[in-house]
Amino acid sequence: MRLQGAIFEAPGTLLDGQGRPLPGLDRVLTLMKMEDVWMYLVCDGDPAPVRSALEGAGLWRFFRGLISAAEHGGDPLDPELYEKTVRRLRTAKQATLVFTAREELLRMLKANGFFAALVGEGHAPEAIAQADETIPSYETMIQ
């Protein structure tokens, strides 16, 4: 099945510690948008600063929306938060890739049947083996 949607854990899979887009991310998001992949964001707390940071980084334009764990009930590891996001995207769960940099979120996603990508370097070998995709750097995806 072709990729229909993507859910990004924000800001961990998008911005570095200084609020800059991770290297290669803009190109990856551009290509995904050109392929009609619908994209959504999930964050833990207040969504306003996340949206503001993404607007400042020029990334907000790629996303259809943002859902906050705080608005949903407070637990960022609740699988229903991601089920709800898939429903908002109107995509098939099996054709929606969830991007995360957190190993505990990866474990929850896989235990609940999500297709998940582990972003970043320095992850435990067990987490890397569990992920459907590993993305040490977005630059590697566009080479």
C-alpha positions in Angstrom: 0.0 0.0 0.0 1.3 3.5 -0.9 2.0 6.0 1.9 -1.1 8.2 2.4 -0.3 10.0 5.5 2.4 10.9 8.0 2.2 11.9 11.6 5.1 13.8 13.2 5.8 14.0 16.9 6.5 17.7 17.3 8.9 19.2 17.8 11.3 16.2 18.4 11.2 15.0 14.8 11.3 18.4 13.2 13.4 21.0 15.0 16.8 21.0 16.7 17.5 22.5 20.1 17.7 26.0 18.6 14.4 25.7 16.8 15.9 25.2 13.4 14.5 22.5 11.0 16.6 19.3 11.1 18.9 19.0 8.1 17.1 17.8 5.0 13.7 18.0 6.5 12.4 20.8 4.2 13.2 18.7 1.1 11.6 15.5 2.6 8.4 17.4 3.5 8.3 19.0 0.1 8.6 15.6 -1.6 6.0 14.1 0.6 3.6 17.0 -0.2 4.3 16.6 -3.9 3.3 12.9 -3.5 0.0 13.9 -1.9 0.9 12.5 1.5 -1.2 14.3 4.1 0.7 15.3 7.2 -0.3 16.0 10.8 1.4 16.9 14.0 1.1 15.6 17.5 2.6 17.4 20.5 2.6 16.8 24.3 1.6 20.1 25.8 0.3 23.5 24.7 0.1 23.5 20.9 0.5 27.3 20.5 4.2 27.4 21.0 4.7 24.4 18.7 2.7 26.0 15.9 4.6 29.3 16.4 8.0 27.5 16.3 7.0 25.7 13.1 5.6 28.9 11.5 8.9 30.6 12.4 10.9 27.8 10.8 8.7 27.9 7.7 7.3 24.3 8.2 3.7 24.9 9.2 2.6 25.1 5.6 3.2 21.4 5.1 0.8 20.2 7.8 -3.0 19.8 7.8 -3.2 20.4 11.6 -1.9 19.8 15.1 -3.4 17.8 17.9 -2.1 18.1 21.5 -2.0 15.3 24.1 -2.9 18.0 26.6 -6.2 18.6 24.7 -6.8 14.9 24.3 -6.4 13.9 27.9 -2.8 14.5 28.8 -1.1 11.2 28.1 1.2 11.5 25.1 1.6 7.7 25.1 -2.2 7.0 24.7 -2.7 5.1 21.5 -6.1 6.7 21.0 -4.3 10.0 20.4 -2.7 8.5 17.3 -5.9 6.7 16.3 -7.7 10.1 16.5 -5.0 11.7 14.4 -5.3 9.0 11.7 -9.0 9.7 11.6 -8.4 13.4 11.2 -6.1 12.7 8.3 -8.7 10.4 6.7 -6.0 7.9 5.8 -5.7 4.2 6.4 -3.7 3.3 9.6 -1.6 0.8 7.6 -0.7 3.6 5.1 0.2 6.2 7.7 3.8 6.5 9.0 4.3 7.9 12.5 7.7 9.7 12.9 9.0 9.7 16.5 12.3 10.3 18.2 11.2 8.7 21.5 11.8 5.0 22.1 8.9 4.7 24.6 6.5 6.2 22.0 7.9 3.8 19.4 7.1 0.8 21.7 3.5 2.0 22.2 3.0 2.6 18.5 4.3 -0.9 17.5 2.2 -2.6 20.3 -0.9 -1.0 18.8 -0.3 -1.8 15.1 1.1 1.5 13.8 3.7 1.8 11.1 6.5 3.8 12.8 9.8 5.5 11.9 12.5 6.1 14.5 14.2 9.5 13.9 17.7 10.4 15.0 20.9 8.8 16.1 22.0 7.0 19.3 18.9 4.8 19.8 19.1 1.4 21.5 19.6 -1.6 19.1 16.3 -3.0 20.4 14.4 0.1 19.3 16.1 0.2 15.9 15.1 -3.4 15.4 11.5 -2.7 16.4 11.0 0.3 14.1 9.6 -0.1 10.6 11.9 2.6 9.3 15.0 4.2 10.9 15.9 7.7 9.9 19.3 8.7 11.4 19.0 12.0 9.4 16.5 13.3 6.8 19.5 14.0 4.6 19.9 10.2 4.1 16.4 10.0 2.8 17.1 12.4 -0.1 20.5 11.2 -1.2 
